[in-house]
Amino acid sequence: VQLQASGGGLVQPGGSLRLSCAVSGSIVGPTAIAWFRQAPGKKRELVASITSGDTTYYPDSVKGRFTISRDNAENTMFLQMNSLKPEDTAVYYCRLDDFSSRGGVYWGQGTQVTVSS
């Protein structure tokens, strides 16, 4: 199983970006997907997650601005980020948890998001 994240870039404060994460390989599920971020000198933190039952979670720092979603037919997950702030600058990683009997936790390679004027 491989995850390929894309969509990062440079954006001005108040702008938007949509991150994508393509999943390849055999996934049986059920699965949970999530996006994390890591800024320089800081720990990796969870910014959005969605369970197999479509329950979502967002920390207060991004609630109302970020939206996680997935397209099961295309094996792709997304993170829509609106009203971006300089403090959102970080490398963003996608993650997939496979809760089938096989199990497994899979990470994407990360995509840089820079919010700056």
Secondary structure per residue as TSV (DSSP state, phi and psi in degrees):
chain	resnum	aa	ss	phi	psi
A	1	V	-	360.0	132.3
A	2	Q	E	-132.0	143.4
A	3	L	E	-117.6	134.0
A	4	Q	E	-124.5	108.9
A	5	A	E	-89.9	147.6
A	6	S	E	-155.7	170.6
A	7	G	-	105.6	-5.2
A	8	G	-	-70.9	172.2
A	9	G	E	165.2	-167.2
A	10	L	E	-100.3	129.8
A	11	V	E	-140.7	149.8
A	12	Q	-	-78.9	155.0
A	13	P	T	-54.2	136.5
A	14	G	T	90.8	-9.7
A	15	G	-	-82.6	-175.8
A	16	S	-	-131.6	152.4
A	17	L	E	-143.4	152.2
A	18	R	E	-123.6	115.4
A	19	L	E	-90.4	145.8
A	20	S	E	-124.8	153.3
A	21	C	E	-142.0	109.8
A	22	A	E	-89.5	132.0
A	23	V	E	-106.9	125.3
A	24	S	E	-120.4	153.2
A	25	G	S	106.6	178.4
A	26	S	-	-90.7	116.4
A	27	I	-	-119.7	124.5
A	28	V	-	-92.9	-43.7
A	29	G	S	84.4	176.7
A	30	P	-	-69.3	159.4
A	31	T	E	-132.9	157.6
A	32	A	E	-124.0	144.5
A	33	I	E	-123.2	155.9
A	34	A	E	-156.7	157.9
A	35	W	E	-119.4	136.2
A	36	F	E	-122.0	165.8
A	37	R	E	-143.7	154.8
A	38	Q	E	-141.0	117.3
A	39	A	-	-91.0	157.5
A	40	P	T	-55.3	129.5
A	41	G	T	77.3	4.8
A	42	K	S	-121.0	162.0
A	43	K	-	-75.7	155.1
A	44	R	-	-68.3	134.2
A	45	E	E	-128.4	148.8
A	46	L	E	-76.4	133.5
A	47	V	E	-116.9	-18.8
A	48	A	E	-168.6	145.9
A	49	S	E	-149.0	157.2
A	50	I	E	-145.2	131.8
A	51	T	-	-86.6	175.5
A	52	S	T	-63.4	-24.6
A	53	G	T	-90.0	10.6
A	54	D	-	68.0	25.2
A	55	T	-	-83.6	127.0
A	56	T	E	-105.4	156.6
A	57	Y	E	-139.9	137.8
A	58	Y	-	-138.6	135.4
A	59	P	-	-70.1	161.4
A	60	D	T	-57.6	-29.9
A	61	S	T	-63.8	-23.5
A	62	V	T	-124.4	-6.2
A	63	K	T	-58.0	132.6
A	64	G	T	88.3	-12.4
A	65	R	T	-114.6	-33.7
A	66	F	E	-107.7	146.4
A	67	T	E	-136.8	125.8
A	68	I	E	-97.9	143.8
A	69	S	E	-154.8	171.2
A	70	R	E	-149.9	153.2
A	71	D	E	-116.8	100.0
A	72	N	T	-65.1	-33.0
A	73	A	T	-65.2	-33.7
A	74	E	T	-99.9	-0.3
A	75	N	T	52.6	48.1
A	76	T	E	-133.8	142.2
A	77	M	E	-117.1	156.1
A	78	F	E	-134.2	155.2
A	79	L	E	-134.4	107.8
A	80	Q	E	-88.0	124.1
A	81	M	E	-120.3	118.4
A	82	N	-	-117.3	164.4
A	83	S	S	49.1	48.3
A	84	L	-	-65.3	146.1
A	85	K	-	-120.9	157.4
A	86	P	G	-55.4	-33.0
A	87	E	G	-72.2	-6.2
A	88	D	G	-82.8	-5.5
A	89	T	-	-61.9	125.2
A	90	A	E	-179.3	171.6
A	91	V	E	-89.4	128.6
A	92	Y	E	-104.5	134.4
A	93	Y	E	-122.6	140.1
A	94	C	E	-98.7	152.0
A	95	R	E	-141.9	143.7
A	96	L	E	-127.8	129.3
A	97	D	E	-106.9	122.2
A	98	D	E	-98.7	114.5
A	99	F	-	-99.4	16.6
A	100	S	S	-71.9	177.5
A	101	S	S	-60.9	-26.4
A	102	R	S	-71.8	-40.9
A	103	G	-	70.0	173.6
A	104	G	E	141.3	149.6
A	105	V	E	-125.2	126.3
A	106	Y	E	-124.8	137.6
A	107	W	E	-118.2	145.2
A	108	G	-	-82.6	174.1
A	109	Q	-	-84.5	-10.6
A	110	G	-	96.6	145.5
A	111	T	E	-138.5	134.4
A	112	Q	E	-81.0	130.4
A	113	V	E	-118.2	123.9
A	114	T	E	-123.7	123.4
A	115	V	E	-111.2	109.7
A	116	S	-	-158.6	148.1
A	117	S	-	-93.3	360.0
